[in-house]
Amino acid sequence: MTLPREGIDRKWWVLIAVGVGTFMSALDASVVNAMLPIIGRSMDASVATIEWVVTAYLLIVSALLLGMGRLGDMYGQRRIYLAGFAVFVASSALCGAAPSAGVLIAFRVLQGVGAAMLFASSPAILTTSFPASERGRALGLQAMMTYIGLTAGPALGGWLTASFGWRSIFYINVPVGSLAMWLSARVVRDSPRAARDERFDFAGGILFALGLTALLLALNQGHQWGWGSRPVLALLVLSAALLAAFARTELRAPSPMLDLGLFRSRAFSAATGSAVLNYICAFSIVFVLPFYLIRGRGFGPARAGVIMAAQPVIMALVSPISGALSDKIGSRLLSSGGMALIGGGLLLLARLGPDSPPHTVVLALAVVGLGAGLFGSPNNSALMGAVPRERQGIAAAMMATARNVGMVLGVGLAGAVFTSVLARHENAAESLYVAARASFLAAAIVAAAGVVVSMVRSSAGEG
């Protein structure tokens, strides 16, 4: 198979290579989450222990994103991207061979290092490979691959586990990742780099990694440890102190990890802020809806999974269209309208009761999926287009960091509202529905804030 090294076709080969990697990482995340109970039972591990298979991966990815983005800007996105593939593929094989839960968690940390390198580089590679007039289209197609991976994950994971055992969900990454790595090595060009006299900001990187890890750990474990417990409060105080020290360090550093001047751009700031709010809404649904469907309505996991697939399916269909449309009309109206639709879908979810037909749940999720599909690609395009080409790695890292922080904040917010209302409601038969309604309404308020933040952006800054 001969691949072009020059000419107009190269950018589409780059998209295919990045798309395969995107699909693999999304598939891996959804499969592992879905199969976690089976892994825990196989390894005779408690729920509290086996949850760290997911938590450790999320924490290490979030902590390293900014540093990996900066390394990509300094030494080339291609180099970091290919190294990320090598680490991810090797660690996937190790995860599949892990003899115990503790070893599996350790190998998931290593897998998170590789994933951080991939997540911080792939949008930057696409942005530098496509002209500005096609940036939204490329990012929209990449988003489509993400949603296809998320949608296919539970079903494919279930089939692999039933046919070959749970270890196969990690081993499948080896051939898929190797193919994507080989293709990327052939077609991805090196990207523009930062000035050669710039140095890596180790102090800033360490402060950011520790501060964000403390914050995410507190938010992730708050509903289990108690929001007013000493460990959670101590982690929040520690996080605030470390992130404040990070900001001071970046203002003084000659070559900062994160150039805080980027936030002077309304396009960059609004895109980052609205992305966090968007993911808060999305993961509030991911946390609460299974309780409503499985515990409240008595649906089996398979039926609940089919119903919940309505949202990513719609997102996969809409994202490429909205991305291409944003190349023509900008991101402001599309992203703001998308957040408004997400809020409308959440209000529909808040109306669900013990007798609501399943198709009403699907309809509400379809509205959310339509809004998320309209929002995501244009917003990502605006964020990536608001920074210089030699800062694309940092922009991609901020985009991924916004996603991870929003994910954890969404679960934390929904968990706090849901458990608080559940504990205080007197009627046990109705408590779950009231708690779910309150959680969806809280997320709808977040979506309304997202509309306001998204509208602040200036379309003039997107190119």
C-alpha positions as CSV (number, residue, x, y, z in Angstrom):
1,M,0.0,0.0,0.0
2,T,1.6,3.3,-1.1
3,L,0.7,6.4,0.8
4,P,1.2,9.9,-0.6
5,R,3.9,12.0,1.0
6,E,3.0,15.2,-0.9
7,G,0.0,16.7,-2.5
8,I,-3.6,17.4,-1.7
9,D,-4.5,13.8,-0.5
10,R,-2.1,13.8,2.4
11,K,-4.5,15.7,4.8
12,W,-7.2,13.0,4.3
13,W,-4.7,10.3,5.2
14,V,-3.8,12.3,8.3
15,L,-7.5,12.4,9.2
16,I,-7.8,8.6,8.7
17,A,-4.7,8.0,10.9
18,V,-5.9,10.3,13.6
19,G,-9.4,9.0,13.3
20,V,-8.4,5.4,13.9
21,G,-6.4,6.5,17.0
22,T,-9.4,8.5,18.2
23,F,-11.8,5.6,17.7
24,M,-9.4,3.3,19.6
25,S,-9.1,5.5,22.7
26,A,-12.8,6.2,22.8
27,L,-13.6,2.5,22.4
28,D,-11.1,1.6,25.2
29,A,-12.6,4.1,27.6
30,S,-16.2,2.9,27.1
31,V,-15.3,-0.8,27.0
32,V,-13.4,-0.7,30.3
33,N,-16.1,1.3,32.1
34,A,-18.8,-1.1,30.9
35,M,-16.8,-4.3,31.8
36,L,-15.6,-3.1,35.2
37,P,-17.9,-5.3,37.2
38,I,-16.8,-8.4,35.3
39,I,-13.1,-7.4,35.8
40,G,-13.6,-6.9,39.5
41,R,-15.4,-10.3,39.9
42,S,-12.7,-12.1,37.9
43,M,-9.9,-10.6,40.1
44,D,-11.9,-10.9,43.3
45,A,-11.5,-7.2,44.0
46,S,-13.9,-4.9,45.9
47,V,-15.9,-2.2,44.2
48,A,-13.8,0.4,45.9
49,T,-10.6,-1.1,44.6
50,I,-11.7,-1.9,41.0
51,E,-13.0,1.7,40.6
52,W,-9.4,2.8,40.6
53,V,-8.9,1.1,37.2
54,V,-10.9,4.0,35.8
55,T,-10.1,6.7,38.4
56,A,-6.3,6.3,38.1
57,Y,-6.4,6.5,34.3
58,L,-8.6,9.6,34.4
59,L,-6.4,11.3,37.0
60,I,-3.1,10.7,35.2
61,V,-4.5,11.7,31.8
62,S,-5.8,15.0,33.2
63,A,-2.6,15.7,35.1
64,L,-0.3,15.2,32.1
65,L,-2.3,16.8,29.3
66,L,-0.9,20.3,29.6
67,G,2.7,19.1,29.9
68,M,2.3,16.8,26.9
69,G,0.8,19.7,24.9
70,R,3.8,21.9,25.7
71,L,6.3,19.1,24.8
72,G,4.5,18.8,21.5
73,D,4.9,22.5,20.8
74,M,8.6,22.4,21.7
75,Y,9.7,19.1,20.0
76,G,7.0,18.5,17.4
77,Q,3.5,17.0,17.7
78,R,4.4,14.1,15.5
79,R,7.1,12.9,17.8
80,I,4.9,13.0,20.9
81,Y,1.9,11.5,19.0
82,L,3.9,8.4,17.8
83,A,5.5,8.0,21.3
84,G,2.0,8.1,22.8
85,F,0.9,5.3,20.5
86,A,3.9,3.2,21.5
87,V,3.2,3.7,25.2
88,F,-0.6,3.1,24.8
89,V,-0.2,-0.1,22.7
90,A,2.5,-1.6,25.0
91,S,0.6,-0.7,28.2
92,S,-2.7,-2.2,26.7
93,A,-0.9,-5.5,26.3
94,L,0.4,-5.3,29.9
95,C,-3.1,-4.5,31.1
96,G,-4.4,-7.6,29.4
97,A,-1.7,-9.8,31.1
98,A,-2.1,-8.2,34.6
99,P,-2.3,-10.9,37.3
100,S,-4.1,-8.8,39.9
101,A,-6.1,-5.6,40.4
102,G,-3.2,-3.7,41.8
103,V,-1.0,-4.5,38.9
104,L,-3.8,-3.7,36.4
105,I,-4.2,-0.3,38.1
106,A,-0.5,0.4,37.8
107,F,-0.6,-0.5,34.0
108,R,-3.6,1.7,33.6
109,V,-1.5,4.6,34.9
110,L,1.0,3.8,32.2
111,Q,-1.8,3.6,29.7
112,G,-2.9,7.0,30.8
113,V,0.5,8.5,30.1
114,G,0.2,7.3,26.5
115,A,-3.4,8.5,26.2
116,A,-2.4,12.0,27.4
117,M,0.2,12.1,24.7
118,L,-2.4,11.2,22.1
119,F,-5.1,13.5,23.3
120,A,-2.8,16.5,23.5
121,S,-1.4,16.0,20.0
122,S,-4.2,14.7,17.7
123,P,-6.3,18.0,17.4
124,A,-3.1,19.9,16.9
125,I,-2.0,17.6,14.1
126,L,-5.4,18.0,12.4
127,T,-5.4,21.8,12.8
128,T,-1.9,22.1,11.3
129,S,-2.7,19.6,8.5
130,F,-5.9,21.3,7.3
131,P,-6.4,24.9,6.1
132,A,-8.4,27.2,8.4
133,S,-11.3,27.0,5.9
134,E,-11.6,23.2,6.6
135,R,-10.6,23.0,10.2
136,G,-14.2,22.6,11.5
137,R,-14.9,19.9,9.1
138,A,-11.8,17.9,10.1
139,L,-12.5,18.3,13.8
140,G,-16.1,17.3,13.2
141,L,-15.1,14.1,11.5
142,Q,-12.7,13.3,14.3
143,A,-15.5,13.9,16.8
144,M,-17.7,11.5,14.8
145,M,-15.0,8.8,15.3
146,T,-15.1,9.5,19.0
147,Y,-18.8,9.0,19.3
148,I,-18.7,5.9,17.1
149,G,-16.2,4.4,19.5
150,L,-18.3,5.4,22.6
151,T,-21.4,3.9,21.0
152,A,-19.8,0.7,19.8
153,G,-17.8,0.2,23.0
154,P,-20.3,-1.5,25.3
155,A,-21.6,-3.9,22.6
156,L,-18.2,-4.8,21.3
157,G,-16.8,-5.1,24.8
158,G,-19.6,-7.5,25.8
159,W,-19.0,-9.7,22.7
160,L,-15.3,-9.8,23.2
161,T,-15.7,-10.6,26.9
162,A,-18.2,-13.3,26.2
163,S,-16.2,-14.8,23.4
164,F,-12.6,-14.5,24.6
165,G,-12.7,-13.1,28.2
166,W,-12.3,-9.6,29.6
167,R,-8.5,-9.5,28.8
168,S,-9.3,-9.3,25.1
169,I,-10.8,-5.8,25.6
170,F,-7.2,-4.6,26.2
171,Y,-5.5,-6.9,23.7
172,I,-7.7,-5.5,20.9
173,N,-5.8,-2.2,21.2
174,V,-2.6,-3.8,20.1
175,P,-3.5,-4.5,16.4
176,V,-5.7,-1.4,16.1
177,G,-3.1,0.9,17.7
178,S,-0.2,-0.6,15.7
179,L,-2.1,0.0,12.5
180,A,-2.8,3.6,13.5
181,M,0.8,4.1,14.6
182,W,2.2,2.8,11.3
183,L,-0.2,4.9,9.2
184,S,0.6,8.0,11.3
185,A,4.4,7.5,10.9
186,R,3.8,7.5,7.1
187,V,1.6,10.5,6.6
188,V,1.9,12.9,9.6
189,R,4.3,15.8,9.1
190,D,6.1,17.6,11.9
191,S,4.3,20.7,13.1
192,P,5.6,24.3,13.7
193,R,7.6,24.4,16.9
194,A,8.1,27.0,19.6
195,A,11.2,29.1,19.6
196,R,14.3,27.0,20.2
197,D,15.5,29.0,23.1
198,E,12.3,28.1,25.1
199,R,12.7,25.7,28.0
200,F,10.3,23.2,29.5
201,D,8.7,24.7,32.7
202,F,9.1,21.8,35.1
203,A,7.9,23.9,38.1
204,G,4.7,24.9,36.3
205,G,4.1,21.4,35.1
206,I,4.5,19.8,38.5
207,L,2.3,22.4,40.2
208,F,-0.4,22.1,37.6
209,A,-0.4,18.2,37.7
210,L,-0.6,18.1,41.5
211,G,-3.2,20.8,41.8
212,L,-5.5,19.4,39.1
213,T,-5.1,15.9,40.5
214,A,-6.0,17.0,44.0
215,L,-9.1,18.9,42.6
216,L,-10.3,15.9,40.5
217,L,-9.7,13.4,43.2
218,A,-11.8,15.5,45.7
219,L,-14.6,15.8,43.1
220,N,-14.4,12.2,42.1
221,Q,-14.5,10.8,45.6
222,G,-16.7,13.5,47.2
223,H,-20.0,11.5,47.1
224,Q,-18.3,8.5,48.6
225,W,-16.1,10.2,51.3
226,G,-18.7,12.9,52.1
227,W,-18.5,16.5,50.7
228,G,-17.8,17.9,54.1
229,S,-15.3,15.2,55.1
230,R,-11.8,16.2,56.1
231,P,-10.1,14.4,53.2
232,V,-12.2,16.2,50.6
233,L,-11.9,19.6,52.2
234,A,-8.1,19.1,52.6
235,L,-7.8,18.1,48.9
236,L,-9.8,21.2,47.9
237,V,-7.6,23.5,50.0
238,L,-4.5,21.9,48.7
239,S,-5.7,22.2,45.1
240,A,-6.5,25.9,45.5
241,A,-3.1,26.6,46.9
242,L,-1.2,24.6,44.2
243,L,-3.2,26.1,41.3
244,A,-2.7,29.6,42.7
245,A,1.1,28.9,42.9
246,F,0.9,27.6,39.4
247,A,-0.6,30.9,38.2
248,R,2.0,32.9,39.9
249,T,4.8,30.7,38.5
250,E,3.4,31.1,34.9
251,L,3.3,34.9,35.2
252,R,7.0,35.0,36.1
253,A,8.4,32.2,34.0
254,P,10.3,33.2,30.8
255,S,8.9,30.1,29.0
256,P,5.7,29.3,30.9
257,M,3.9,25.9,30.6
258,L,0.7,27.7,29.9
259,D,0.8,31.2,28.4
260,L,-1.9,32.9,30.4
261,G,-2.0,35.6,27.8
262,L,-4.0,33.2,25.6
263,F,-7.0,33.8,27.9
264,R,-7.1,37.5,26.7
265,S,-8.6,36.1,23.6
266,R,-12.4,36.1,24.0
267,A,-12.6,33.2,21.5
268,F,-10.2,31.1,23.4
269,S,-11.6,31.9,26.9
270,A,-15.3,31.4,25.9
271,A,-14.6,28.2,24.0
272,T,-12.7,26.8,27.0
273,G,-15.3,27.9,29.5
274,S,-18.3,26.7,27.5
275,A,-16.5,23.3,26.9
276,V,-16.3,22.7,30.7
277,L,-20.0,23.6,31.1
278,N,-20.9,21.3,28.2
279,Y,-19.2,18.3,29.7
280,I,-20.7,19.0,33.1
281,C,-24.1,18.6,31.4
282,A,-23.1,15.5,29.5
283,F,-21.7,13.6,32.5
284,S,-24.6,14.6,34.7
285,I,-26.7,12.6,32.4
286,V,-24.2,9.7,32.3
287,F,-24.3,9.6,36.1
288,V,-28.0,10.0,36.8
289,L,-29.8,8.4,33.9
290,P,-28.7,4.8,34.6
291,F,-30.2,5.1,38.1
292,Y,-33.5,6.2,36.6
293,L,-33.6,3.5,33.9
294,I,-32.2,0.5,35.9
295,R,-33.2,1.1,39.5
296,G,-36.2,3.3,38.9
297,R,-37.8,1.7,35.9
298,G,-36.4,-1.8,36.3
299,F,-34.8,-2.0,32.8
300,G,-32.0,-4.5,32.3
301,P,-28.5,-3.2,31.5
302,A,-28.8,-4.1,27.8
303,R,-32.1,-2.3,27.3
304,A,-30.8,0.8,29.3
305,G,-27.6,0.8,27.1
306,V,-29.7,0.8,23.9
307,I,-31.8,3.7,25.1
308,M,-28.7,5.7,26.2
309,A,-27.1,5.1,22.8
310,A,-29.5,7.5,21.2
311,Q,-27.4,10.5,22.3
312,P,-23.9,9.5,20.9
313,V,-25.6,8.2,17.7
314,I,-27.1,11.6,17.0
315,M,-23.9,13.3,18.0
316,A,-22.0,11.1,15.5
317,L,-24.4,12.1,12.7
318,V,-24.5,15.8,13.5
319,S,-20.8,16.6,14.4
320,P,-19.4,16.4,10.9
321,I,-22.2,18.6,9.6
322,S,-21.8,21.3,12.3
323,G,-18.1,21.2,11.9
324,A,-18.3,21.9,8.1
325,L,-21.0,24.5,8.7
326,S,-18.8,26.3,11.2
327,D,-16.1,26.8,8.5
328,K,-18.7,29.0,6.7
329,I,-20.6,30.8,9.4
330,G,-18.3,30.6,12.5
331,S,-18.9,28.9,15.8
332,R,-20.9,31.4,17.9
333,L,-24.4,30.7,16.7
334,L,-23.9,26.9,16.4
335,S,-22.2,26.5,19.8
336,S,-24.7,28.8,21.6
337,G,-27.6,27.1,19.9
338,G,-26.2,23.7,20.7
339,M,-26.0,24.6,24.4
340,A,-29.6,25.9,24.4
341,L,-30.7,22.5,22.9
342,I,-28.8,20.6,25.6
343,G,-30.6,22.7,28.2
344,G,-33.9,21.9,26.5
345,G,-33.1,18.2,26.4
346,L,-32.3,18.3,30.1
347,L,-35.6,19.9,30.9
348,L,-37.3,17.1,29.0
349,L,-35.4,14.6,31.1
350,A,-36.5,16.4,34.2
351,R,-40.1,15.7,33.3
352,L,-39.6,11.9,33.3
353,G,-41.6,9.9,35.9
354,P,-42.3,6.4,36.8
355,D,-44.7,5.8,33.9
356,S,-42.9,7.8,31.1
357,P,-42.7,5.7,27.9
358,P,-39.2,4.7,26.8
359,H,-39.5,6.7,23.6
360,T,-39.8,9.9,25.6
361,V,-36.4,9.2,27.1
362,V,-35.0,8.5,23.6
363,L,-36.5,11.8,22.4
364,A,-35.0,13.8,25.2
365,L,-31.6,12.2,24.7
366,A,-31.8,12.8,20.9
367,V,-32.4,16.5,21.7
368,V,-29.3,16.5,24.0
369,G,-27.3,14.7,21.3
370,L,-28.4,17.2,18.6
371,G,-27.3,20.1,20.9
372,A,-24.0,18.4,21.8
373,G,-23.3,17.6,18.1
374,L,-24.0,21.2,17.2
375,F,-21.8,22.6,20.0
376,G,-18.7,20.4,20.0
377,S,-17.0,20.6,16.6
378,P,-17.5,24.4,16.1
379,N,-16.4,25.1,19.6
380,N,-13.3,23.0,19.2
381,S,-12.5,24.7,15.9
382,A,-12.9,28.1,17.6
383,L,-10.6,27.1,20.4
384,M,-7.9,25.7,18.1
385,G,-8.1,28.7,15.7
386,A,-7.7,31.3,18.5
387,V,-4.0,30.5,19.1
388,P,-0.9,30.7,17.0
389,R,0.2,27.6,15.1
390,E,3.2,27.1,17.3
391,R,0.9,26.9,20.4
392,Q,-1.5,24.3,18.9
393,G,-0.3,21.6,21.4
394,I,-1.3,23.8,24.4
395,A,-4.7,24.6,22.8
396,A,-5.3,20.9,22.3
397,A,-4.3,20.1,25.8
398,M,-6.6,22.8,27.2
399,M,-9.4,21.4,25.1
400,A,-8.8,17.9,26.6
401,T,-8.3,19.3,30.1
402,A,-11.7,21.1,29.8
403,R,-13.3,17.9,28.8
404,N,-11.8,15.9,31.8
405,V,-12.5,18.6,34.3
406,G,-16.1,18.9,33.0
407,M,-16.5,15.2,33.2
408,V,-15.5,15.0,36.9
409,L,-17.4,18.2,37.8
410,G,-20.5,16.8,36.1
411,V,-20.4,13.5,38.1
412,G,-19.6,15.5,41.2
413,L,-22.5,18.0,40.8
414,A,-25.0,15.3,39.8
415,G,-23.8,13.0,42.6
416,A,-24.1,15.7,45.2
417,V,-27.6,16.8,44.1
418,F,-28.9,13.2,43.6
419,T,-27.6,11.8,46.9
420,S,-28.7,14.9,48.9
421,V,-32.3,14.9,47.6
422,L,-32.5,11.1,47.8
423,A,-31.5,11.2,51.5
424,R,-33.9,14.0,52.4
425,H,-37.0,13.0,50.6
426,E,-39.6,11.3,52.8
427,N,-41.4,9.2,50.3
428,A,-39.0,6.4,49.4
429,A,-41.1,5.3,46.4
430,E,-40.8,8.7,44.8
431,S,-37.4,9.7,46.1
432,L,-35.4,8.4,43.1
433,Y,-37.5,10.3,40.6
434,V,-37.4,13.5,42.6
435,A,-33.6,13.2,42.9
436,A,-33.2,12.5,39.2
437,R,-35.4,15.5,38.4
438,A,-33.4,17.8,40.7
439,S,-30.1,16.6,39.1
440,F,-31.4,17.3,35.6
441,L,-32.7,20.7,36.5
442,A,-29.3,21.6,38.1
443,A,-27.6,20.5,34.8
444,A,-30.1,22.6,32.8
445,I,-29.1,25.7,34.8
446,V,-25.4,24.9,33.9
447,A,-26.5,24.6,30.2
448,A,-28.1,28.1,30.5
449,A,-24.8,29.5,31.8
450,G,-23.1,27.7,28.9
451,V,-25.3,29.6,26.4
452,V,-24.2,32.9,28.0
453,V,-20.5,32.0,28.1
454,S,-20.6,30.8,24.5
455,M,-22.3,34.0,23.2
456,V,-19.4,36.1,24.7
457,R,-17.0,34.8,22.0
458,S,-16.2,37.1,19.1
459,S,-16.5,35.5,15.7
460,A,-13.8,37.7,14.4
461,G,-11.1,35.9,16.5
462,E,-11.8,32.4,15.1
463,G,-9.5,32.5,12.1
